[in-house]
Amino acid sequence: MGASVSSTVYAAACCGAKTWDGSGADERRRLVETRSSERQAVAVLSRLFERDTRINFYSGEALEALATLARSDVHQLQLSAATAFSEVSAYDVRAVSAQTMATVVGLLGSAHGDVQQGAGAALGNLAGNAANKRLIVQSGGLAQLVRQLASGSVEAQANAAGCITNVAADGELKAAVARSGAVVPLVRLARSRDMRVARNAAGALLNMTHAAEHRQLLVAAGAAAALAALLDSFDADTRYYAATALGNVVADAAGREHVWRTLPLLADQLVRLVQQPGAARTQAQAALALRNLASDERYQAHVVVRGAAPALATALRSSHPAVAAAAAACLRNLSIAAANETALVDAGVLPPLAALISAGDRDAQAHALATVRNLAANGGDTCAHALLASGVLDHMSQMAATDAAYELAAALGVFAGSAHLWRPLVERGLCRVLVRLLRAPSAGTEYAACCALRTLAARRTPEVFGELAHLWVVPAEPRAGLRAYVLRALAHPAYARSPLRAIAMWLVVALLGCARADLRRRITADVQLMAVVEGLARRRVANDAESCDGSDTCSVASSVFVPAELVAVGDEDADGDGDGDRASVRTCALARHVVALLHGDPVASSYAPSYLKQTATPIQ
């Protein structure tokens, strides 16, 4: 579809209304008489406008005519072509031909500043199309744009920086921008007093922070200081670009080291942005930048000292999900440092974190769970009581099965190892959640849930064994109970070298050693399960209980039924440094111990491992 341009543009293009040394009919006649090709071009455009004001300038007669004007050494005709491309491209951004792009790029090389400005604006507009970005690079446009960055005209600077911003948004073209020499002049323009120039320069720098090698280039060019200065800009977009770019710069250890040495007040600036109302996207990026800073141990303490805790506690309650999630992400890193526990708890972060666990989006849930896990792992009595008072456990029990499953299982594992939190965990029915998580598709989630149950069972208390007995078989869903999982882990070949098989076998031993006679009878009377255990016990072990024959599967009685729907579940540790062999040895030793318990077999009993009565170590 064609594009409509204003009468000012086509009057200038066709009639020469804007001239370099005069105006009117005499000048137009001189142009027509002395420039036949230009006369023909003007005539073509005049005819096209008389016929239809909606013209496609990117092809056909109109493009040929504008290309002719662009090649003219007459200032006014060049300006007419540049103005036409600038106005049309403001609202008609489409993929253009190589000829069109070459014409616009050629106008950038004009000796006249106003022509350069119009061409720069047109290129910036056209760069909104992905195909056009590549054409700009292929047509030599980057070199022209870099020259424009050094122009004395702020309009030309702004247009050139804006165009480079769009080009650098293409991941495949960032390297070309880096090679073009644009970074140093962009850093200089980021310090411009003209807000539009500084904003566009910051946007271009932001788009160059997505790859580590380019971030190093920016740091070397002094971009961090220039961007930090823009954090206090009056322009909202500029603050957003600067905060986001700095967050990317400090994602690298080298970037964090640089700002630690050169920008001692950066944390203060970012905290102020987190506190700034009415700028949600900037608040979120400032919190994420603080999160990246807090990847370093020294920044974990520094950020809290600079007042981040109260600001983040308020941000957790934001009605904007991105702000709340970013605040939780920052607290996740800050809570790693045990020294920050009191400041974070006193700032009131726990109640809003608890609310995010059940009501936040997936990212917010994951970060909130990781934060309370860290606080529980580091904290003492005060932190444990604050966690309980915040309702964290109640919110955990309300989570859907697929929401932040690994973080949920890992947090419950830490709670299971806490002297103050394990009992409330059991009382609130979270053992059921752990059993449900055993069926998670993620091997990491399954492992974390299994370890948490092992940690609870190692306490050997009536409360824990009572809950596990209740969950051994779930009548409403037989395949969802603890028994179904244990059978799968012990029988399925996918678990042959996995530590999960040893943990499942350990659970059987622990349950057989509990005081609940009803549970012991249910386990020992389970023909299917006992056949699998006896098959594991019959495996040969060379020399002693700390070696094995290297077989990947167990010899299981032929009568054992393995459900067809059982699926292979991988484990990251299965093939690492002999861990699979050690897991197989432990599983067989535990199985022999069970056989010894059942039949009083002295040979099997000799394989009972020394670690049977050791408590499990919670996930950190």
C-alpha positions in Angstrom: 0.0 0.0 0.0 1.3 3.5 -0.8 2.2 6.1 1.7 0.8 9.6 2.1 3.2 12.5 2.5 2.5 16.1 3.5 2.2 18.8 0.9 5.3 20.4 2.3 7.4 17.5 1.3 6.0 17.1 -2.2 6.1 20.9 -2.8 9.8 20.9 -1.9 10.5 17.8 -4.0 8.6 18.9 -7.1 8.7 22.6 -7.1 11.9 23.6 -5.4 10.1 25.7 -2.9 13.2 25.5 -0.6 16.3 26.8 -2.4 19.9 27.6 -1.5 20.1 31.1 -3.0 16.6 32.2 -3.9 13.1 31.0 -4.7 10.3 31.3 -7.2 9.7 30.5 -10.9 13.1 31.8 -12.2 15.0 29.4 -10.0 12.7 26.5 -10.9 13.2 27.2 -14.6 16.9 27.3 -14.2 16.9 23.9 -12.5 14.7 22.4 -15.3 16.8 23.9 -18.0 20.2 22.8 -16.6 19.3 19.4 -15.0 17.4 17.3 -17.5 17.5 14.2 -15.3 16.4 16.1 -12.3 13.7 17.8 -14.4 12.4 14.4 -15.3 12.4 13.3 -11.7 10.5 16.3 -10.6 8.0 15.8 -13.4 7.5 12.2 -12.4 6.9 13.1 -8.8 4.5 15.9 -9.8 2.6 13.6 -12.0 2.4 11.0 -9.3 1.1 13.5 -6.8 -1.5 14.8 -9.1 -2.8 11.3 -9.7 -2.6 10.0 -6.1 -1.2 11.5 -2.9 -0.7 8.0 -1.5 2.5 6.9 -3.2 4.9 4.0 -2.5 8.3 5.7 -2.3 10.1 2.5 -1.9 9.8 1.1 -5.5 9.0 2.0 -9.1 9.0 5.5 -10.5 8.8 7.3 -7.2 12.0 5.6 -5.9 13.8 6.2 -9.2 12.9 9.9 -9.0 14.0 10.3 -5.4 17.2 8.5 -6.1 17.9 11.0 -8.9 17.3 13.9 -6.5 19.4 12.2 -3.8 22.4 12.0 -6.3 22.0 15.7 -7.2 24.7 18.2 -6.1 21.9 20.7 -5.5 21.3 21.1 -1.8 17.5 21.6 -2.0 16.9 18.5 -4.1 18.9 16.4 -1.7 16.9 17.8 1.1 13.6 17.1 -0.7 14.6 13.4 -1.1 15.8 13.1 2.5 12.7 14.8 3.8 10.4 12.5 1.8 12.1 9.4 3.1 12.1 10.8 6.7 8.4 11.6 6.7 7.2 8.5 4.9 9.3 6.1 7.0 7.8 7.6 10.2 4.6 5.6 9.6 5.4 3.2 6.7 8.1 0.9 8.0 8.4 -2.1 5.6 11.2 -4.2 4.3 12.8 -2.2 1.5 15.0 -3.0 -1.4 18.8 -2.7 -1.5 18.4 0.2 -3.9 16.2 2.1 -1.5 18.6 1.5 1.4 21.6 2.5 -0.7 19.8 5.7 -1.6 19.1 6.7 2.0 22.5 5.7 3.2 24.0 7.8 0.4 22.1 10.8 1.7 23.8 10.4 5.0 27.1 11.3 3.2 25.7 14.6 2.1 27.8 17.7 2.9 24.6 19.4 4.2 23.6 18.9 7.8 19.9 19.1 7.3 20.1 16.4 4.6 22.1 14.2 7.0 19.5 14.7 9.7 16.6 13.7 7.4 18.5 10.7 6.2 19.4 9.7 9.7 15.8 9.9 10.8 14.7 7.8 7.9 17.3 5.1 8.6 16.3 5.0 12.3 12.7 4.5 11.3 13.5 1.8 8.7 15.7 0.0 11.2 12.5 -0.9 13.0 12.2 -3.7 10.4 14.5 -6.7 10.9 15.4 -7.1 7.3 16.2 -3.4 7.0 18.7 -3.6 9.9 20.8 -6.1 7.9 20.6 -4.0 4.8 21.8 -0.9 6.7 25.0 -2.9 7.7 25.4 -4.4 4.2 25.0 -0.9 2.6 27.8 0.6 4.7 25.3 2.5 6.8 27.1 1.8 10.2 30.2 3.8 9.1 28.1 6.7 8.1 26.1 6.6 11.4 29.3 6.5 13.4 30.4 9.7 11.6 27.1 11.2 12.4 27.7 10.5 16.1 30.5 13.1 15.9 28.3 15.7 14.2 28.0 19.1 15.7 24.2 18.8 15.3 22.3 17.3 18.2 19.5 16.3 15.8 22.0 14.3 13.7 23.5 12.8 16.9 20.1 11.7 18.2 19.1 10.2 14.9 22.3 8.3 14.5 22.2 7.0 18.0 18.6 6.0 17.6 19.3 4.1 14.4 22.3 2.2 16.0 20.0 1.3 18.9 17.6 -0.4 16.5 20.4 -2.1 14.6 22.0 -3.4 17.8 18.7 -4.9 18.9 19.5 -7.7 16.4 21.6 -10.3 18.1 23.5 -11.1 14.8 24.4 -7.5 14.2 25.8 -6.6 17.6 29.3 -7.7 16.6 29.1 -5.5 13.5 28.2 -2.5 15.7 31.1 -3.3 18.1 33.5 -3.4 15.1 32.2 -0.2 13.7 33.8 1.9 16.4 30.4 3.1 17.7 30.9 2.3 21.4 33.3 5.1 22.4 31.3 7.9 20.7 28.1 6.4 22.2 29.6 6.6 25.7 30.5 10.2 25.0 27.0 11.0 23.9 25.5 9.3 26.9 26.9 12.3 28.8 25.2 14.8 26.4 23.2 17.6 27.9 20.5 17.0 25.3 18.1 14.6 26.7 17.1 12.9 23.4 20.8 12.3 22.5 21.6 10.9 26.0 18.5 8.7 25.9 19.2 7.2 22.5 22.9 6.7 23.4 21.9 4.9 26.6 19.5 2.7 24.5 22.2 1.8 22.1 24.6 0.9 25.0 21.9 -1.2 26.6 21.5 -3.2 23.4 25.2 -3.9 23.4 25.2 -5.4 26.9 23.7 -8.7 26.1 27.0 -10.5 25.3 29.9 -10.8 27.7 32.6 -9.7 25.2 30.6 -6.6 24.4 30.1 -5.8 28.1 33.9 -5.9 28.5 34.2 -3.5 25.6 31.7 -1.1 27.2 33.5 -1.3 30.6 36.8 -0.5 28.9 35.2 2.5 27.2 34.0 4.0 30.5 30.3 3.1 29.9 29.6 2.2 33.6 30.3 5.7 34.9 28.3 7.3 32.1 25.3 5.0 32.7 25.5 5.5 36.4 25.2 9.3 35.9 22.0 8.7 33.9 20.4 6.9 36.8 19.5 10.4 38.2 18.2 11.6 34.9 14.8 13.4 34.8 13.8 11.3 31.8 12.1 8.0 32.8 13.2 6.1 29.7 16.8 7.2 30.2 16.7 5.9 33.8 15.3 2.6 32.7 17.9 2.1 29.9 20.7 3.0 32.3 19.5 0.7 35.1 19.0 -2.2 32.8 22.3 -1.7 31.1 24.2 -1.5 34.4 22.4 -4.6 35.6 23.8 -6.4 32.6 27.3 -5.0 33.0 27.5 -6.3 36.6 26.3 -9.7 35.6 30.0 -10.5 35.1 32.6 -10.7 37.9 34.8 -8.3 35.9 32.0 -5.8 35.8 31.3 -6.0 39.5 35.0 -5.6 40.2 35.1 -2.5 38.1 32.1 -0.8 39.7 33.3 -1.8 43.2 36.5 0.2 42.5 35.0 3.1 40.6 31.4 3.6 41.6 31.1 3.4 45.4 27.7 5.0 45.3 26.1 2.8 42.7 24.2 0.7 45.3 22.7 3.9 46.8 21.5 5.1 43.4 19.9 1.7 42.7 18.2 1.6 46.1 16.7 5.1 45.4 15.3 3.8 42.1 13.7 0.8 43.8 12.0 3.2 46.1 10.8 5.5 43.3 7.0 5.3 42.9 5.3 5.2 39.5 8.2 3.7 37.5 7.6 0.0 37.8 9.9 -1.2 35.0 12.8 0.9 36.3 12.1 -0.3 39.9 12.3 -3.9 38.6 15.5 -3.3 36.7 17.1 -1.5 39.6 16.3 -4.5 41.9 17.7 -6.9 39.4 20.9 -4.8 39.1 21.2 -5.0 42.9 20.6 -8.8 42.6 23.5 -9.1 40.2 25.8 -7.0 42.5 24.8 -9.3 45.3 26.3 -12.3 43.4 29.5 -11.2 45.2 29.9 -11.8 48.9 31.2 -8.3 49.6 28.2 -6.7 47.9 25.7 -8.9 49.9 26.6 -7.0 53.0 27.2 -3.7 51.3 23.8 -3.6 49.6 22.0 -4.2 52.9 24.1 -1.6 54.7 23.1 0.9 52.0 19.4 0.5 53.0 18.2 -2.1 50.5 16.2 -4.2 52.9 13.3 -1.8 53.6 13.1 -0.8 50.0 12.9 -4.4 48.8 10.3 -5.2 51.5 8.1 -2.5 50.1 8.8 -3.6 46.5 7.6 -7.2 47.4 4.2 -5.7 47.9 4.0 -4.0 44.6 1.0 -4.5 42.4 3.3 -5.0 39.5 4.4 -8.7 39.3 7.7 -7.8 37.7 8.7 -5.5 40.6 7.7 -8.1 43.2 9.6 -10.9 41.4 12.7 -8.7 41.0 12.7 -7.8 44.7 12.4 -11.4 45.6 15.3 -12.2 43.2 17.5 -9.7 44.9 16.6 -10.9 48.4 17.5 -14.5 47.3 21.1 -13.4 46.9 21.2 -11.1 49.9 19.8 -13.9 52.1 22.8 -16.1 51.3 24.9 -14.1 53.8 24.0 -15.2 57.3 25.0 -11.7 58.6 22.0 -10.2 56.7 19.4 -12.3 58.5 18.5 -9.8 61.3 18.3 -6.9 58.9 16.1 -8.7 56.4 13.8 -10.1 59.1 13.6 -6.8 60.9 12.8 -5.0 57.6 9.6 -7.2 57.3 10.5 -9.2 54.2 9.0 -12.5 55.4 5.2 -11.7 55.3 5.3 -10.5 51.7 7.6 -13.3 50.7 5.1 -15.8 52.2 2.3 -14.2 50.2 4.3 -14.5 47.0 4.8 -18.2 47.6 1.2 -19.0 47.0 0.0 -16.0 44.9 3.0 -14.8 42.9 4.0 -15.7 39.4 6.4 -18.6 38.8 9.5 -16.5 39.0 8.4 -14.7 42.2 7.5 -18.0 43.8 10.9 -19.5 43.0 12.8 -16.6 44.4 10.6 -16.3 47.4 11.1 -20.0 48.2 14.8 -19.8 47.7 15.0 -16.8 50.1 13.1 -18.4 52.9 15.2 -21.5 52.4 18.4 -19.5 52.8 17.1 -17.7 55.8 16.1 -21.0 57.4 19.5 -22.6 56.6 21.4 -19.7 58.1 19.0 -18.6 60.9 18.6 -19.5 64.5 15.6 -19.5 66.8 14.5 -15.9 66.0 14.5 -16.5 62.3 12.6 -19.8 62.7 9.9 -18.2 64.8 9.6 -15.3 62.3 9.2 -17.8 59.5 6.4 -19.6 61.3 4.7 -16.3 62.2 4.8 -15.2 58.6 2.7 -18.2 57.5 5.3 -19.5 55.1 4.4 -23.1 55.7 0.7 -22.5 55.2 1.4 -20.8 51.9 3.7 -23.7 50.8 0.8 -26.1 51.4 -1.4 -24.0 49.0 1.0 -24.2 46.1 0.0 -25.9 42.9 1.9 -29.1 42.0 3.8 -27.6 39.1 4.7 -24.2 40.6 8.4 -23.7 41.4 8.5 -27.4 42.2 12.3 -27.7 42.7 12.5 -24.7 45.0 9.6 -25.9 47.0 11.2 -29.4 47.5 14.6 -27.8 48.4 13.0 -25.4 50.9 11.1 -28.2 52.6 14.4 -30.2 52.7 16.0 -27.4 54.7 12.9 -27.1 57.0 13.0 -30.8 57.6 16.6 -30.4 58.9 15.7 -27.6 61.2 15.1 -28.4 64.9 12.4 -25.7 65.0 10.7 -26.2 61.7 10.4 -29.9 61.0 7.5 -30.5 63.4 5.3 -27.7 62.0 6.1 -29.0 58.5 4.7 -32.4 59.5 1.7 -30.9 61.3 0.7 -28.9 58.3 0.6 -31.9 56.0 3.6 -31.0 53.9 4.8 -34.6 53.9 2.0 -35.1 51.4 3.4 -32.3 49.3 6.8 -34.0 49.3 5.3 -37.4 48.3 3.5 -35.6 45.4 6.8 -34.0 44.3 8.4 -37.4 44.0 6.5 -37.7 40.7 7.8 -34.4 39.3 9.2 -34.7 35.8 12.4 -32.9 37.0 15.1 -35.3 38.3 16.3 -32.4 40.6 12.9 -32.0 42.1 12.5 -35.7 42.7 15.9 -35.9 44.3 15.2 -32.9 46.6 11.9 -34.3 47.7 13.3 -37.8 48.3 16.2 -36.3 50.4 13.7 -34.3 52.4 11.6 -37.4 53.3 14.8 -39.2 54.2 15.8 -36.3 56.5 12.4 -36.5 58.2 12.4 -40.3 58.5 15.9 -40.1 60.1 14.3 -38.3 63.1 12.5 -41.6 63.9 9.6 -39.8 65.7 6.0 -41.0 66.0 4.8 -37.9 64.2 6.9 -38.5 61.1 6.2 -42.3 61.0 2.5 -41.7 61.5 2.4 -39.3 58.5 4.4 -41.6 56.3 2.2 -44.6 57.3 -0.8 -42.5 56.2 0.9 -41.8 52.9 2.3 -45.2 52.2 -0.8 -46.0 50.1 -3.3 -43.3 49.0 -6.6 -45.1 48.5 -8.0 -42.4 46.1 -4.9 -42.6 43.9 -2.9 -45.9 44.6 -0.1 -45.0 42.2 0.5 -41.7 44.0 1.5 -43.0 47.4 5.0 -43.5 48.9 4.8 -47.2 48.3 4.4 -46.7 44.6 7.4 -44.5 44.4 9.6 -46.8 46.5 8.6 -49.7 44.2 9.4 -47.7 41.1 12.8 -46.6 42.4 13.8 -50.1 43.5 12.5 -51.9 40.4 12.9 -49.7 37.4 16.2 -50.0 35.5 16.4 -46.2 35.1 17.3 -46.1 38.9 19.9 -48.8 38.8 22.9 -46.5 39.4 21.0 -43.6 41.0 21.4 -42.5 44.6 17.6 -42.4 44.6 17.4 -46.2 44.7 19.6 -46.2 47.8 17.5 -43.6 49.5 14.3 -45.5 48.7 15.8 -48.7 50.1 16.9 -46.7 53.2 13.3 -45.5 53.6 12.1 -49.2 53.6 14.7 -50.0 56.3 13.7 -47.0 58.4 10.0 -47.8 58.2 10.6 -51.4 59.1 12.4 -50.1 62.2 9.6 -47.8 63.4 7.3 -48.6 66.3 4.1 -48.8 64.1 3.4 -52.6 63.9 0.7 -51.9 61.3 3.1 -50.2 58.9 5.7 -52.9 59.3 3.1 -55.6 58.5 1.9 -53.7 55.4 5.5 -53.6 54.1 6.5 -57.2 54.9 3.2 -58.5 53.6 3.8 -56.7 50.3 4.8 -59.6 48.1 5.6 -57.4 45.1 7.9 -55.1 47.1 9.6 -57.9 49.1 10.3 -59.8 45.8 12.1 -56.7 44.5 14.1 -56.3 47.8 15.1 -60.0 47.7 16.2 -59.6 44.1 18.4 -56.7 45.1 19.8 -58.6 48.1 20.9 -61.5 45.8 23.3 -59.3 43.9 26.9 -60.3 44.2 29.2 -58.0 46.0 33.0 -58.6 45.6 35.3 -58.5 48.6 33.2 -56.3 50.9 30.2 -54.0 51.2 32.0 -51.1 49.5 32.4 -52.8 46.1 30.1 -54.3 43.5 30.2 -56.3 40.4 29.5 -53.4 38.1 26.2 -54.6 36.8 23.7 -51.9 36.0 20.6 -53.8 36.8 19.3 -56.0 39.6 18.4 -59.6 39.4 14.7 -59.4 40.3 12.4 -62.4 40.8 10.5 -63.1 37.6 7.2 -62.8 39.4 7.8 -59.1 40.1 5.3 -56.8 38.3 6.7 -53.5 37.0 4.0 -51.2 35.8 4.2 -50.5 32.1 3.8 -46.7 32.5 7.0 -46.4 34.6 9.3 -44.0 32.9 13.0 -43.5 33.1 14.1 -40.8 35.4 17.7 -39.6 35.0 20.0 -38.4 37.8 22.8 -36.0 37.3 25.0 -37.9 39.8 24.5 -41.4 38.3 27.6 -41.3 36.1 29.9 -39.1 38.1 33.1 -40.5 39.7 31.8 -43.8 40.6 28.7 -42.5 42.5 26.5 -44.9 40.6 28.6 -47.9 41.8 28.6 -46.6 45.4 24.8 -46.2 45.2 24.4 -49.7 43.9 26.6 -51.1 46.8 24.6 -49.3 49.4 21.3 -50.4 47.9 22.4 -54.0 48.0 23.7 -53.8 51.5 20.4 -52.2 52.7 18.4 -54.9 50.9 20.5 -57.6 52.6 19.7 -55.9 55.9 16.0 -56.1 55.2 16.3 -59.8 54.3 18.2 -60.3 57.6 15.3 -58.6 59.5 12.8 -60.8 57.8 14.6 -64.1 57.9 17.3 -63.8 60.5 19.9 -64.5 57.8 23.4 -64.0 59.5 25.1 -63.7 56.1 22.8 -61.0 54.9 23.0 -59.3 58.3 26.8 -59.0 57.9 26.2 -56.6 55.0 24.2 -54.1 57.1 26.0 -50.7 56.5 27.4 -48.6 59.3 25.5 -45.5 58.1 22.0 -47.0 58.7 21.5 -45.0 61.8 23.0 -41.8 60.6 20.7 -38.9 60.1 20.5 -37.4 56.6 22.0 -34.1 55.7 19.5 -31.5 54.6 19.8 -29.7 51.2 21.6 -26.5 51.5 
